[in-house]
Amino acid sequence: MKETISILGCGWLGMPLGERLANDGYRVKGSTTRAEKTSAISSAGMEPYVLDLSPEPQGDIKSFLDTDILFINIPPGKGDGLPGFYLRQMQALLNHVAQARVNKAILISATSVYPQDSSEVTEADAVRIESPFMDTPWLDVEDLFTGHSGLKTTILRFSGLIGAEYQPGRYFSGRELGGADDPVNMIHREDCLGIIEQIIAKNLFGEVFNASADLHPTRRELYTRSCELMGIDPPIFIDKPMPYRLVNCDKLKKALNYQFIYPDPLTALEK
């Protein structure tokens, strides 16, 4: 009998992941903060839960955590406006995990744990970086999970996301964008899903993996093409180089024997 998997956050990634896993024969529990979304979760083959971490879990968290594998993919938010809200959410979640039977997890993190020093980075190069976009450094969140003695967590550090409605050019249309010829790191949703499925199937827990497509087009190439596909104005490119990071994905490809479905982000933009 296959394992039970609980997906915390059935959004752009969690919803199709849950549907795939349910179709593969897993028992899947899926959470949302909105009651009106439960029918869609049920239609995807999952058992719906309405849960809100505010930061203490609201809802039937005990039943949700009666599972074999916990998948965590909720976006950082400022919540109550007090410092460290996302970190407090995750700590509150782990307090309940400590009382549950779940002992394996996958945490979606980001390649923003790496410095932008115009070099290639591997999993060992992560540092604690303050971000203007979230009030908790990603490395602090990762450390909460990897330091939890009762939970064997695999950290997945995804680079920039593309696929479905995600077109990166939308955010830069008509705006000045430096480092026009610097490389970018992207990954298509189909590869995100494929990687997660293989981690579960091969029981690769307690690991840290980068996940980024093989090729690294320039900002000019990627955002121009993305804007073309949407029929909107491209960015105003500035040629002056800017600091960047080049994400190395060799560890993941070797461990999973993984070949990217969309190794070229320029092609992936059209899918």
Backbone as CSV, one residue per row, in Angstrom:
resi,resn,N_x,N_y,N_z,CA_x,CA_y,CA_z,C_x,C_y,C_z
1,MET,0.838,-1.192,0.000,0.000,0.000,0.000,0.879,1.250,0.000
2,LYS,0.529,2.214,-0.878,1.349,3.418,-0.982,1.130,4.347,0.211
3,GLU,2.082,5.258,0.376,2.072,6.162,1.518,0.970,7.219,1.400
4,THR,0.701,7.840,2.547,-0.190,8.993,2.592,0.663,10.257,2.542
5,ILE,0.245,11.212,1.725,0.999,12.458,1.556,0.075,13.632,1.839
6,SER,0.510,14.551,2.685,-0.252,15.759,2.987,0.436,16.962,2.351
7,ILE,-0.318,17.694,1.542,0.221,18.838,0.814,-0.290,20.121,1.466
8,LEU,0.613,20.850,2.099,0.260,22.112,2.735,0.409,23.233,1.697
9,GLY,-0.712,23.610,1.122,-0.709,24.653,0.107,-1.016,24.101,-1.275
10,CYS,-2.307,24.127,-1.652,-2.718,23.609,-2.964,-2.927,24.765,-3.931
11,GLY,-1.816,25.329,-4.355,-1.849,26.426,-5.308,-1.276,26.010,-6.646
12,TRP,-0.484,26.881,-7.246,0.084,26.695,-8.583,0.867,25.388,-8.700
13,LEU,1.557,25.002,-7.638,2.339,23.770,-7.639,1.642,22.639,-6.895
14,GLY,1.079,22.940,-5.739,0.496,21.907,-4.897,-0.708,21.211,-5.502
15,MET,-1.548,21.965,-6.234,-2.750,21.360,-6.815,-2.412,20.313,-7.876
16,PRO,-1.609,20.649,-8.896,-1.284,19.600,-9.874,-0.450,18.473,-9.284
17,LEU,0.362,18.779,-8.275,1.139,17.720,-7.623,0.200,16.738,-6.943
18,GLY,-0.769,17.250,-6.192,-1.714,16.376,-5.509,-2.503,15.512,-6.466
19,GLU,-2.905,16.099,-7.584,-3.669,15.341,-8.578,-2.824,14.215,-9.162
20,ARG,-1.558,14.502,-9.460,-0.675,13.464,-9.997,-0.460,12.329,-8.995
21,LEU,-0.184,12.708,-7.767,0.084,11.695,-6.751,-1.149,10.834,-6.485
22,ALA,-2.318,11.474,-6.476,-3.569,10.715,-6.291,-3.766,9.743,-7.448
23,ASN,-3.479,10.192,-8.659,-3.598,9.318,-9.837,-2.592,8.175,-9.792
24,ASP,-1.473,8.403,-9.089,-0.441,7.359,-8.954,-0.758,6.369,-7.843
25,GLY,-1.871,6.584,-7.141,-2.289,5.630,-6.128,-1.989,6.008,-4.692
26,TYR,-1.426,7.205,-4.478,-1.195,7.663,-3.119,-2.498,8.205,-2.521
27,ARG,-2.622,8.078,-1.226,-3.679,8.797,-0.527,-3.147,10.205,-0.257
28,VAL,-3.873,11.218,-0.716,-3.366,12.593,-0.649,-4.355,13.482,0.100
29,LYS,-3.817,14.241,1.030,-4.584,15.262,1.736,-4.073,16.628,1.268
30,GLY,-4.991,17.512,0.916,-4.593,18.820,0.407,-5.213,19.947,1.204
31,SER,-4.421,20.967,1.512,-4.940,22.061,2.329,-5.102,23.344,1.528
32,THR,-6.029,24.170,1.989,-6.265,25.497,1.444,-6.708,26.392,2.593
33,THR,-6.542,27.690,2.413,-7.047,28.627,3.426,-8.460,29.077,3.088
34,ARG,-8.972,28.678,1.911,-10.281,29.148,1.448,-11.248,27.981,1.291
35,ALA,-12.348,28.043,2.019,-13.325,26.947,1.992,-13.885,26.711,0.602
36,GLU,-14.011,27.770,-0.204,-14.592,27.622,-1.539,-13.694,26.821,-2.485
37,LYS,-12.457,26.557,-2.084,-11.532,25.814,-2.941,-11.560,24.308,-2.663
38,THR,-12.302,23.902,-1.643,-12.291,22.484,-1.266,-12.868,21.583,-2.352
39,SER,-13.832,22.084,-3.121,-14.418,21.249,-4.173,-13.392,20.950,-5.258
40,ALA,-12.549,21.939,-5.583,-11.502,21.719,-6.587,-10.476,20.707,-6.080
41,ILE,-10.159,20.768,-4.810,-9.220,19.812,-4.219,-9.807,18.401,-4.264
42,SER,-11.092,18.286,-3.947,-11.764,16.983,-4.024,-11.778,16.458,-5.451
43,SER,-12.054,17.340,-6.408,-12.096,16.931,-7.821,-10.742,16.441,-8.311
44,ALA,-9.680,16.920,-7.677,-8.331,16.489,-8.053,-7.947,15.166,-7.387
45,GLY,-8.863,14.591,-6.606,-8.609,13.291,-5.994,-8.032,13.349,-4.605
46,MET,-8.032,14.546,-3.990,-7.465,14.709,-2.657,-8.561,14.868,-1.605
47,GLU,-8.183,14.635,-0.359,-9.063,14.920,0.775,-8.819,16.366,1.195
48,PRO,-9.847,17.219,1.134,-9.625,18.649,1.395,-9.605,19.006,2.880
49,TYR,-8.723,19.929,3.214,-8.635,20.479,4.565,-8.557,22.000,4.457
50,VAL,-9.295,22.688,5.307,-9.180,24.136,5.409,-8.292,24.429,6.608
51,LEU,-7.092,24.905,6.331,-6.100,25.184,7.370,-5.525,26.578,7.169
52,ASP,-5.264,27.240,8.261,-4.643,28.562,8.208,-3.620,28.639,9.332
53,LEU,-2.388,28.989,8.991,-1.348,29.163,9.997,-1.265,30.647,10.320
54,SER,-1.756,31.043,11.506,-1.899,32.470,11.737,-1.321,33.024,13.055
55,PRO,-0.110,32.710,13.522,0.721,31.628,12.989,0.356,30.248,13.524
56,GLU,-0.417,30.176,14.616,-0.854,28.875,15.114,-1.844,28.247,14.127
57,PRO,-1.740,26.954,13.882,-2.650,26.309,12.926,-4.112,26.410,13.357
58,GLN,-4.940,26.821,12.419,-6.387,26.857,12.606,-7.004,25.803,11.699
59,GLY,-7.762,24.872,12.252,-8.320,23.773,11.482,-7.870,22.444,12.054
60,ASP,-8.220,21.378,11.373,-7.947,20.028,11.873,-6.513,19.612,11.531
61,ILE,-5.562,20.280,12.162,-4.158,20.002,11.868,-3.760,18.602,12.319
62,LYS,-4.376,18.084,13.379,-4.024,16.752,13.871,-4.306,15.693,12.816
63,SER,-5.482,15.755,12.193,-5.818,14.781,11.151,-4.958,14.993,9.908
64,PHE,-4.697,16.237,9.576,-3.876,16.543,8.394,-2.472,15.956,8.530
65,LEU,-1.929,16.003,9.746,-0.576,15.501,9.985,-0.532,14.014,10.304
66,ASP,-1.670,13.356,10.245,-1.699,11.894,10.348,-1.356,11.356,8.965
67,THR,-0.077,11.384,8.645,0.389,11.146,7.285,1.806,10.602,7.316
68,ASP,2.279,10.134,6.174,3.659,9.640,6.071,4.624,10.730,5.619
69,ILE,4.166,11.557,4.672,5.023,12.589,4.083,4.286,13.921,4.123
70,LEU,4.973,14.971,4.557,4.426,16.319,4.564,5.142,17.147,3.508
71,PHE,4.358,17.754,2.625,4.896,18.623,1.574,4.511,20.059,1.924
72,ILE,5.518,20.934,2.085,5.262,22.312,2.528,5.573,23.283,1.399
73,ASN,4.533,23.993,0.972,4.704,24.938,-0.137,3.714,26.089,0.024
74,ILE,3.883,26.848,1.100,3.055,28.036,1.283,3.950,29.255,1.191
75,PRO,3.511,30.301,0.502,4.366,31.472,0.291,4.570,32.259,1.573
76,PRO,5.743,32.839,1.742,5.982,33.682,2.912,5.044,34.890,2.901
77,GLY,4.505,35.208,4.054,3.638,36.372,4.178,3.949,37.118,5.454
78,LYS,3.440,38.346,5.554,3.718,39.163,6.739,2.657,39.000,7.811
79,GLY,1.536,38.374,7.462,0.543,37.976,8.446,0.128,39.044,9.430
80,ASP,0.526,38.863,10.696,0.098,39.777,11.749,0.924,41.055,11.806
81,GLY,1.875,41.194,10.891,2.672,42.412,10.841,3.826,42.455,11.820
82,LEU,3.918,41.455,12.682,5.022,41.389,13.632,6.211,40.678,12.997
83,PRO,7.421,40.931,13.490,8.620,40.347,12.864,8.591,38.815,12.834
84,GLY,9.178,38.275,11.763,9.379,36.827,11.672,8.112,36.007,11.574
85,PHE,7.080,36.522,10.894,5.802,35.810,10.851,5.950,34.439,10.200
86,TYR,6.624,34.374,9.054,6.754,33.095,8.342,7.516,32.079,9.192
87,LEU,8.556,32.540,9.861,9.329,31.645,10.715,8.465,31.145,11.869
88,ARG,7.623,32.007,12.423,6.729,31.606,13.511,5.657,30.637,13.009
89,GLN,5.202,30.825,11.773,4.270,29.857,11.189,4.895,28.471,11.132
90,MET,6.118,28.411,10.617,6.785,27.125,10.460,7.116,26.486,11.804
91,GLN,7.490,27.305,12.786,7.766,26.745,14.106,6.501,26.187,14.735
92,ALA,5.376,26.905,14.577,4.100,26.416,15.110,3.709,25.095,14.435
93,LEU,3.939,25.020,13.122,3.657,23.781,12.395,4.502,22.638,12.947
94,LEU,5.788,22.887,13.152,6.686,21.839,13.626,6.355,21.410,15.051
95,ASN,5.809,22.312,15.839,5.370,21.924,17.183,4.293,20.844,17.106
96,HIS,3.428,20.942,16.104,2.387,19.927,15.921,2.950,18.674,15.251
97,VAL,3.919,18.863,14.358,4.578,17.714,13.728,5.205,16.817,14.790
98,ALA,5.752,17.428,15.837,6.413,16.665,16.900,5.460,15.715,17.613
99,GLN,4.163,16.005,17.520,3.168,15.160,18.186,2.450,14.224,17.202
100,ALA,2.874,14.254,15.935,2.213,13.466,14.896,3.106,12.324,14.442
101,ARG,2.544,11.442,13.617,3.325,10.284,13.155,4.191,10.601,11.945
102,VAL,3.949,11.727,11.276,4.716,12.069,10.077,6.208,12.159,10.413
103,ASN,7.041,11.563,9.557,8.486,11.618,9.815,9.318,11.958,8.580
104,LYS,8.641,12.312,7.478,9.365,12.734,6.277,8.702,13.985,5.709
105,ALA,9.514,14.858,5.133,8.963,16.105,4.604,9.754,16.575,3.394
106,ILE,9.082,17.377,2.566,9.727,18.109,1.477,9.378,19.573,1.679
107,LEU,10.382,20.416,1.778,10.182,21.854,1.942,10.644,22.572,0.682
108,ILE,9.751,23.363,0.105,10.128,24.162,-1.062,10.788,25.446,-0.594
109,SER,12.041,25.604,-0.974,12.821,26.796,-0.651,13.184,27.500,-1.963
110,ALA,14.222,28.308,-1.948,14.555,29.110,-3.134,16.064,29.268,-3.277
111,THR,16.496,29.512,-4.502,17.923,29.706,-4.753,18.397,31.093,-4.305
112,SER,17.503,31.884,-3.729,17.915,33.181,-3.179,18.741,33.023,-1.904
113,VAL,18.993,31.776,-1.477,19.918,31.548,-0.354,21.370,31.749,-0.790
114,TYR,21.600,31.943,-2.074,22.966,32.064,-2.577,23.330,33.516,-2.859
115,PRO,24.573,33.883,-2.569,24.998,35.254,-2.873,25.070,35.483,-4.370
116,GLN,24.848,36.708,-4.772,24.994,37.090,-6.177,26.387,37.684,-6.355
117,ASP,27.341,36.802,-6.599,28.721,37.248,-6.772,29.265,36.841,-8.143
118,SER,28.335,36.639,-9.086,28.688,36.333,-10.482,29.500,35.049,-10.604
119,SER,29.127,34.048,-9.798,29.816,32.762,-9.863,28.804,31.632,-9.845
120,GLU,29.292,30.418,-10.113,28.446,29.233,-10.055,28.314,28.782,-8.605
121,VAL,27.098,28.410,-8.197,26.868,28.025,-6.805,26.319,26.612,-6.729
122,THR,26.739,25.898,-5.688,26.220,24.564,-5.381,25.517,24.615,-4.028
123,GLU,24.956,23.484,-3.625,24.178,23.426,-2.390,24.977,23.864,-1.162
124,ALA,26.296,23.725,-1.207,27.134,24.063,-0.048,27.366,25.562,0.103
125,ASP,26.925,26.354,-0.855,27.248,27.783,-0.855,26.178,28.671,-0.228
126,ALA,25.159,28.075,0.371,24.059,28.864,0.928,24.533,29.713,2.106
127,VAL,23.983,30.920,2.174,24.280,31.839,3.273,22.979,32.490,3.739
128,ARG,23.031,33.081,4.910,21.856,33.755,5.470,21.738,35.138,4.835
129,ILE,20.725,35.313,3.993,20.560,36.567,3.253,19.230,37.207,3.628
130,GLU,19.292,38.461,4.063,18.076,39.229,4.333,17.473,39.634,2.987
131,SER,16.150,39.511,2.867,15.485,39.827,1.602,14.422,40.901,1.818
132,PRO,14.285,41.828,0.857,13.214,42.828,0.966,11.835,42.229,0.693
133,PHE,11.790,40.996,0.198,10.530,40.378,-0.204,9.928,39.467,0.865
134,MET,10.700,39.130,1.893,10.159,38.324,2.989,10.883,38.701,4.274
135,ASP,10.213,38.534,5.400,10.793,39.020,6.652,11.635,37.970,7.369
136,THR,11.848,36.828,6.723,12.647,35.758,7.307,13.602,35.205,6.253
137,PRO,14.906,35.188,6.517,15.824,34.570,5.555,15.469,33.102,5.326
138,TRP,15.530,32.670,4.076,15.172,31.293,3.750,16.019,30.291,4.536
139,LEU,17.263,30.630,4.775,18.129,29.671,5.459,17.648,29.424,6.891
140,ASP,17.065,30.430,7.536,16.514,30.240,8.880,15.353,29.239,8.849
141,VAL,14.523,29.334,7.805,13.392,28.410,7.662,13.909,26.994,7.412
142,GLU,14.875,26.879,6.512,15.456,25.556,6.237,16.025,24.937,7.514
143,ASP,16.730,25.749,8.304,17.375,25.231,9.510,16.357,24.705,10.523
144,LEU,15.172,25.308,10.563,14.123,24.811,11.448,13.792,23.352,11.126
145,PHE,13.680,23.067,9.835,13.273,21.726,9.414,14.424,20.734,9.499
146,THR,15.590,21.117,9.031,16.713,20.176,9.069,17.176,19.918,10.501
147,GLY,16.876,20.858,11.409,17.260,20.675,12.805,16.226,19.946,13.638
148,HIS,15.097,19.574,13.019,14.034,18.875,13.739,14.361,17.383,13.759
149,SER,14.660,16.866,14.933,15.188,15.496,15.048,14.200,14.424,14.605
150,GLY,12.898,14.699,14.685,11.917,13.681,14.330,11.455,13.728,12.896
151,LEU,12.073,14.588,12.093,11.611,14.783,10.716,12.800,14.739,9.761
152,LYS,12.702,13.873,8.761,13.749,13.766,7.745,13.290,14.591,6.542
153,THR,13.862,15.788,6.408,13.375,16.753,5.424,14.327,16.889,4.237
154,THR,13.755,16.851,3.044,14.501,17.214,1.843,14.132,18.639,1.465
155,ILE,15.162,19.461,1.305,14.995,20.856,0.903,15.156,20.942,-0.607
156,LEU,14.162,21.531,-1.273,14.245,21.759,-2.716,14.351,23.257,-2.978
157,ARG,15.488,23.678,-3.489,15.705,25.096,-3.784,15.419,25.353,-5.260
158,PHE,14.204,25.811,-5.531,13.806,26.098,-6.907,14.318,27.466,-7.340
159,SER,14.704,27.549,-8.602,15.046,28.846,-9.192,13.755,29.494,-9.701
160,GLY,13.871,30.497,-10.575,12.691,31.208,-11.056,11.700,30.273,-11.723
161,LEU,10.415,30.451,-11.430,9.378,29.536,-11.891,8.712,30.020,-13.168
162,ILE,8.494,29.083,-14.087,7.741,29.370,-15.306,6.803,28.196,-15.579
163,GLY,5.792,28.452,-16.396,4.813,27.422,-16.714,3.423,27.868,-16.351
164,ALA,2.419,27.393,-17.120,1.024,27.796,-16.932,0.940,29.315,-17.020
165,GLU,0.356,29.966,-16.013,0.169,31.416,-16.103,1.413,32.209,-15.712
166,TYR,2.483,31.532,-15.309,3.696,32.222,-14.886,4.530,32.627,-16.110
167,GLN,4.466,33.897,-16.474,5.313,34.467,-17.517,6.152,35.573,-16.878
168,PRO,7.461,35.359,-16.752,8.294,36.311,-16.009,8.353,37.705,-16.619
169,GLY,8.109,37.820,-17.920,8.170,39.131,-18.550,7.134,40.105,-18.028
170,ARG,6.050,39.576,-17.478,4.956,40.429,-16.983,5.448,41.434,-15.951
171,TYR,6.429,41.027,-15.151,6.869,41.859,-14.038,7.874,42.938,-14.459
172,PHE,8.359,42.863,-15.707,9.385,43.809,-16.127,9.002,44.606,-17.372
173,SER,7.809,44.401,-17.889,7.374,45.083,-19.109,7.483,46.603,-18.954
174,GLY,8.236,47.208,-19.874,8.370,48.657,-19.895,9.257,49.242,-18.826
175,ARG,9.833,48.390,-17.983,10.694,48.870,-16.899,12.165,48.704,-17.255
176,GLU,13.000,49.533,-16.661,14.431,49.385,-16.858,14.918,48.113,-16.179
177,LEU,15.779,47.393,-16.876,16.300,46.127,-16.352,17.783,46.043,-16.656
178,GLY,18.589,46.064,-15.607,20.035,45.997,-15.779,20.524,44.579,-16.011
179,GLY,21.814,44.479,-16.291,22.414,43.165,-16.509,21.797,42.427,-17.671
180,ALA,21.585,43.127,-18.787,20.864,42.550,-19.926,21.476,41.249,-20.418
181,ASP,22.781,41.133,-20.345,23.437,39.944,-20.878,23.935,38.996,-19.793
182,ASP,23.406,39.163,-18.581,23.716,38.236,-17.490,22.808,37.004,-17.582
183,PRO,23.284,35.837,-17.150,22.458,34.615,-17.219,21.376,34.589,-16.143
184,VAL,20.293,33.866,-16.439,19.212,33.693,-15.469,19.014,32.203,-15.184
185,ASN,18.388,31.910,-14.049,18.103,30.545,-13.620,16.595,30.373,-13.554
186,MET,16.061,29.410,-14.297,14.614,29.189,-14.338,14.316,27.695,-14.323
187,ILE,13.069,27.366,-13.970,12.629,25.970,-14.019,11.138,25.938,-14.340
188,HIS,10.741,25.013,-15.206,9.336,24.878,-15.592,8.589,24.033,-14.558
189,ARG,7.299,24.313,-14.411,6.495,23.586,-13.433,6.510,22.079,-13.677
190,GLU,6.510,21.650,-14.929,6.531,20.207,-15.203,7.778,19.552,-14.629
191,ASP,8.899,20.254,-14.656,10.114,19.709,-14.053,10.038,19.738,-12.532
192,CYS,9.437,20.783,-11.967,9.226,20.809,-10.513,8.451,19.572,-10.080
193,LEU,7.378,19.279,-10.794,6.526,18.137,-10.459,7.275,16.819,-10.638
194,GLY,7.988,16.702,-11.747,8.737,15.475,-12.008,9.791,15.198,-10.949
195,ILE,10.466,16.248,-10.509,11.508,16.098,-9.487,10.897,15.658,-8.158
196,ILE,9.798,16.284,-7.769,9.145,15.926,-6.501,8.665,14.475,-6.538
197,GLU,8.061,14.081,-7.648,7.583,12.699,-7.779,8.725,11.704,-7.608
198,GLN,9.877,12.016,-8.192,10.999,11.085,-8.107,11.610,11.046,-6.716
199,ILE,11.635,12.171,-6.043,12.137,12.186,-4.660,11.288,11.273,-3.786
200,ILE,9.967,11.353,-3.964,9.062,10.503,-3.194,9.236,9.040,-3.588
201,ALA,9.247,8.758,-4.886,9.343,7.377,-5.362,10.651,6.714,-4.940
202,LYS,11.739,7.503,-4.916,13.051,6.945,-4.586,13.416,7.122,-3.116
203,ASN,12.480,7.708,-2.345,12.665,7.858,-0.893,13.941,8.621,-0.564
204,LEU,14.164,9.705,-1.277,15.367,10.508,-1.071,15.069,11.657,-0.105
205,PHE,15.053,11.323,1.183,14.768,12.322,2.209,16.019,12.603,3.044
206,GLY,16.057,13.810,3.601,17.235,14.235,4.341,18.305,14.820,3.437
207,GLU,17.903,15.349,2.274,18.825,15.891,1.291,18.531,17.377,1.042
208,VAL,19.469,18.047,0.393,19.268,19.420,-0.096,19.622,19.429,-1.571
209,PHE,18.682,19.894,-2.404,18.893,19.899,-3.850,18.585,21.260,-4.449
210,ASN,19.449,21.697,-5.353,19.106,22.792,-6.257,18.247,22.225,-7.383
211,ALA,17.348,23.046,-7.905,16.525,22.619,-9.033,16.397,23.783,-10.003
212,SER,17.146,23.686,-11.105,17.182,24.746,-12.102,17.508,24.125,-13.451
213,ALA,16.879,24.610,-14.495,17.067,24.042,-15.835,18.528,24.090,-16.263
214,ASP,18.877,23.219,-17.199,20.264,23.083,-17.637,20.835,24.362,-18.246
215,LEU,20.042,25.023,-19.067,20.538,26.185,-19.804,20.186,27.484,-19.085
216,HIS,20.998,28.493,-19.329,20.847,29.775,-18.644,20.865,30.908,-19.669
217,PRO,19.724,31.182,-20.285,19.683,32.292,-21.249,19.938,33.621,-20.551
218,THR,20.199,34.649,-21.339,20.411,35.966,-20.751,19.076,36.601,-20.378
219,ARG,19.140,37.605,-19.531,17.930,38.342,-19.184,17.270,38.907,-20.435
220,ARG,18.090,39.428,-21.328,17.551,40.019,-22.559,16.765,38.977,-23.362
221,GLU,17.347,37.789,-23.513,16.683,36.732,-24.280,15.388,36.288,-23.619
222,LEU,15.454,36.030,-22.305,14.301,35.456,-21.608,13.133,36.437,-21.538
223,TYR,13.404,37.647,-21.088,12.300,38.585,-20.860,11.754,39.162,-22.158
224,THR,12.602,39.278,-23.180,12.098,39.718,-24.482,11.124,38.685,-25.042
225,ARG,11.529,37.405,-24.984,10.665,36.352,-25.520,9.378,36.235,-24.716
226,SER,9.468,36.327,-23.409,8.287,36.241,-22.568,7.294,37.361,-22.892
227,CYS,7.795,38.554,-23.069,6.922,39.687,-23.396,6.323,39.535,-24.795
228,GLU,7.109,38.992,-25.717,6.581,38.740,-27.072,5.388,37.796,-27.002
229,LEU,5.514,36.743,-26.222,4.437,35.754,-26.112,3.170,36.347,-25.504
230,MET,3.332,37.356,-24.650,2.184,38.005,-24.032,1.687,39.213,-24.816
231,GLY,2.447,39.627,-25.842,2.056,40.782,-26.632,2.167,42.094,-25.870
232,ILE,3.171,42.192,-24.993,3.371,43.411,-24.216,4.768,43.960,-24.469
233,ASP,5.000,45.198,-24.058,6.297,45.839,-24.289,7.395,45.130,-23.507
234,PRO,8.564,44.945,-24.111,9.681,44.336,-23.389,10.273,45.321,-22.388
235,PRO,11.140,44.841,-21.517,11.843,45.757,-20.620,12.745,46.710,-21.404
236,ILE,13.172,47.743,-20.750,14.174,48.663,-21.302,15.517,48.176,-20.757
237,PHE,16.278,47.505,-21.596,17.483,46.839,-21.119,18.651,47.805,-20.969
238,ILE,19.393,47.597,-19.886,20.609,48.351,-19.613,21.761,47.357,-19.653
239,ASP,22.752,47.637,-20.498,23.810,46.661,-20.749,24.786,46.483,-19.596
240,LYS,24.855,47.438,-18.691,25.820,47.350,-17.594,25.620,46.058,-16.808
241,PRO,26.680,45.228,-16.653,26.541,43.971,-15.910,26.125,44.215,-14.463
242,MET,25.400,43.256,-13.924,24.995,43.283,-12.523,25.386,41.960,-11.877
243,PRO,25.522,41.922,-10.561,25.844,40.650,-9.895,24.748,39.616,-10.154
244,TYR,25.156,38.369,-10.337,24.210,37.291,-10.563,24.731,36.024,-9.904
245,ARG,23.920,34.974,-9.939,24.345,33.644,-9.487,24.023,32.649,-10.601
246,LEU,24.852,31.658,-10.789,24.608,30.598,-11.763,24.408,29.301,-10.987
247,VAL,23.180,28.785,-10.990,22.824,27.671,-10.117,23.212,26.335,-10.747
248,ASN,24.034,25.597,-10.032,24.476,24.272,-10.463,23.498,23.214,-9.944
249,CYS,23.052,22.339,-10.842,22.032,21.341,-10.497,22.563,19.911,-10.613
250,ASP,23.885,19.755,-10.629,24.484,18.442,-10.860,24.109,17.432,-9.786
251,LYS,24.037,17.863,-8.532,23.741,16.934,-7.438,22.382,16.279,-7.637
252,LEU,21.376,17.064,-7.976,20.031,16.523,-8.183,19.996,15.581,-9.381
253,LYS,20.597,15.991,-10.477,20.557,15.159,-11.691,21.248,13.810,-11.461
254,LYS,22.307,13.818,-10.692,23.016,12.568,-10.413,22.209,11.695,-9.457
255,ALA,21.672,12.277,-8.386,20.952,11.497,-7.370,19.675,10.883,-7.923
256,LEU,18.982,11.627,-8.792,17.711,11.152,-9.333,17.852,10.534,-10.726
257,ASN,19.058,10.647,-11.308,19.232,10.300,-12.717,18.192,11.056,-13.545
258,TYR,18.096,12.349,-13.251,17.011,13.162,-13.807,17.446,13.902,-15.069
259,GLN,16.604,13.821,-16.092,16.782,14.607,-17.308,15.629,15.602,-17.407
260,PHE,15.967,16.860,-17.548,14.941,17.895,-17.562,14.021,17.762,-18.764
261,ILE,12.733,17.920,-18.507,11.736,17.930,-19.576,11.923,19.177,-20.434
262,TYR,12.225,20.284,-19.762,12.469,21.559,-20.438,13.834,22.092,-20.008
263,PRO,14.904,21.586,-20.639,16.247,22.035,-20.260,16.536,23.476,-20.672
264,ASP,15.773,23.994,-21.649,15.976,25.350,-22.147,14.789,26.232,-21.735
265,PRO,14.991,27.188,-20.835,13.881,28.045,-20.417,13.217,28.825,-21.553
266,LEU,13.941,29.123,-22.610,13.341,29.850,-23.726,12.254,29.017,-24.390
267,THR,12.502,27.717,-24.546,11.489,26.816,-25.074,10.356,26.634,-24.075
268,ALA,10.724,26.552,-22.786,9.724,26.312,-21.744,8.715,27.447,-21.644
269,LEU,9.098,28.657,-22.012,8.174,29.787,-21.943,6.903,29.559,-22.765
270,GLU,7.023,28.736,-23.794,5.904,28.529,-24.711,4.977,27.403,-24.261
271,LYS,5.310,26.740,-23.153,4.553,25.553,-22.735,3.650,25.857,-21.545
